[in-house]
Amino acid sequence: MKELVCIVCPNGCKIIIDDNGDILNAKCNRGIVFATEEATSPKRTVCSTVATTFSDFPVLPVRSSAEINKIDIPACMNALNNVLLDRRVGRGEIIIKDVLGSGVDIISTSSMQYTYCDVETPDDGSKDNA
């Protein structure tokens, strides 16, 4: 018997998968699908960072564009650890295409393409609250 808390809707059902594979206590069909997938092939979204060559942006946050098999997460993290990004990218750009042949891309979640803007402060040293 396996017990899960469903995370796909606000109900938060405490779902039970019995020894026969029957799903109990799901209040909606989405809970049944969640429990079935979790029992047969659990998947997760991977969030991490990759190293860059830029001193002002030494690491870039990234995530998988879709869920990957839970068993593949260590290999995915190893692939991310081997990345050294030498170009500035925008949010949503692909960093690793089709990671581990999974059909899932690793994408940036932040933009490295920004401009600095100088903000003048008042001469009296007080902060401008504009």
Secondary structure, 3 states (H helix, E strand, C coil): CEEEECCCCCCCCEEEECCCCCEECCCCHHHHHHHHHHHHCCEECCEEEEEEEECCEEEEEEEECCCEEHHHHHHHHHHHHCCEECCCCCCCCEEECCHHHCCCCEEECCCCCCCCCCCCCCCCCCCCCC
